[in-house]
Amino acid sequence: MDEEINILDYFRVIKNKWKLTISIFVLIEIVTLIITLRTPKIYESTASILTSEITEGKNALLLQSGLPYMLKEALPAGLYGGGAATQVVIAMLKSRKMAGDVVEKLKLKKLYSVKSSSPVIRNLRNSTNISVSKEGVILIKVSSIDPELSAKIANFYVENLDCINDELKITSVKPIATLLDRAIPAESYSSPNLKLNLIMSGMFSLFIGVFLSFFINYLQSLKKLNE
């Protein structure tokens, strides 16, 4: 019986302060809408490639002893000496050399009006996601405010693999990767997600509104007791 009374008391507090809750809800939703609409739209393009396993003993030995330091740093620990071509290609894609080539080829320093490559490379890495699907396909996802640029960057990652391989002599296997799907400019943006943002902010605003309702009710109760 006491539990029923407590529940009724809770609903009574919410009912009495419904204007506060609704006001907070509307205010936060409007702010979220404005911020989301003013946020630059991000377009994502994806290129996918397949690799052939490096199985020749000569190439395995080359991976053990001659793999450049910049690629060893990108490879997971314990991989050296294995024949996992997929992991080697991922290391190449994530290397600083690859990022530097992308910056120079697409003139990203000029695009972002900076003199140093470091901030551009850092931004490039933050906007690039390289992963492997469960089928073993390497996915190169690039995001930017320009759909054409996103596609160009993703495709250049693939095109530059053999150039890096020729320069560093990582393996005799050519091509080191086969293009499965070429990146194309996205027709719609991937973020911000207006619907998701409104739902999340709506849930947050309702929580804040209910919390403030009980907090104000608590302060009012204390004031009555003191009187």
Residue pairs with C-beta under 8 A, 6 or more apart in sequence:
10 214
13 213
13 214
13 217
14 21
14 210
14 213
16 213
16 217
17 209
17 212
17 213
17 216
17 217
20 209
20 212
20 213
20 216
21 206
21 209
21 210
21 212
21 213
22 209
23 209
24 205
24 208
24 209
24 212
25 202
25 205
25 206
25 209
27 205
28 201
28 202
28 204
28 205
28 208
29 198
29 201
29 202
29 205
31 201
32 197
32 198
32 201
33 194
33 198
36 192
36 194
36 197
36 198
37 194
39 192
40 145
41 145
41 189
41 191
41 192
42 143
42 144
42 145
42 189
42 190
42 191
42 192
43 143
43 144
43 145
43 146
43 147
43 150
43 185
43 186
43 188
43 189
43 190
44 141
44 142
44 143
44 150
44 186
44 190
45 141
45 142
45 147
45 150
45 151
45 153
45 154
45 183
45 184
45 185
45 186
46 139
46 140
46 141
46 142
46 154
46 181
46 183
47 139
47 140
47 154
47 155
47 157
47 158
47 179
47 181
47 182
47 183
48 137
48 138
48 139
48 140
48 179
48 180
48 181
49 89
49 137
49 138
49 140
49 158
49 161
49 177
49 178
49 179
49 180
50 136
50 137
50 138
50 177
50 178
50 180
51 85
51 86
51 88
51 89
51 138
51 176
51 177
51 178
52 85
52 173
52 178
53 83
53 84
53 85
53 86
54 60
54 63
54 83
54 84
54 85
54 88
54 171
54 173
55 83
56 172
56 173
58 172
59 83
59 171
59 172
59 173
60 81
60 82
60 83
62 169
62 170
62 171
63 80
63 81
63 82
63 83
63 88
63 170
63 171
64 80
64 81
66 169
67 75
67 80
67 88
67 170
68 168
68 170
70 95
70 96
70 97
71 88
71 91
71 92
71 95
71 168
71 170
72 80
72 91
74 90
74 91
74 92
74 94
74 95
75 87
75 88
75 91
76 87
79 87
85 171
85 173
85 176
86 132
86 136
86 138
88 170
88 171
88 176
89 138
89 161
89 176
89 177
90 130
90 132
90 138
92 98
92 161
92 164
92 165
92 170
92 176
93 130
93 138
93 140
93 157
93 161
94 125
94 130
95 164
96 121
97 164
97 168
98 157
98 160
98 164
99 121
99 124
99 125
100 117
100 121
101 156
101 160
101 163
101 164
102 108
102 124
102 153
102 156
102 157
102 160
103 109
103 117
103 120
103 121
103 124
104 117
105 156
105 160
106 149
106 152
106 153
106 156
108 120
108 124
109 115
109 116
109 117
109 120
111 149
112 119
112 120
112 123
114 120
124 153
127 142
127 143
127 144
128 140
128 141
128 142
128 143
128 153
128 157
129 139
129 140
129 141
129 142
129 143
130 138
130 139
130 140
130 141
131 138
131 139
131 141
132 138
132 139
133 139
137 180
138 177
140 154
140 157
140 158
140 183
141 154
142 150
142 151
142 153
142 154
142 157
142 183
143 150
143 190
143 191
144 150
144 153
147 185
147 186
147 187
148 185
150 183
150 185
150 186
151 183
151 184
151 185
151 186
154 183
155 182
155 183
158 177
158 179
158 182
161 175
161 176
161 177
162 174
162 175
162 176
164 170
165 171
165 174
165 176
170 176
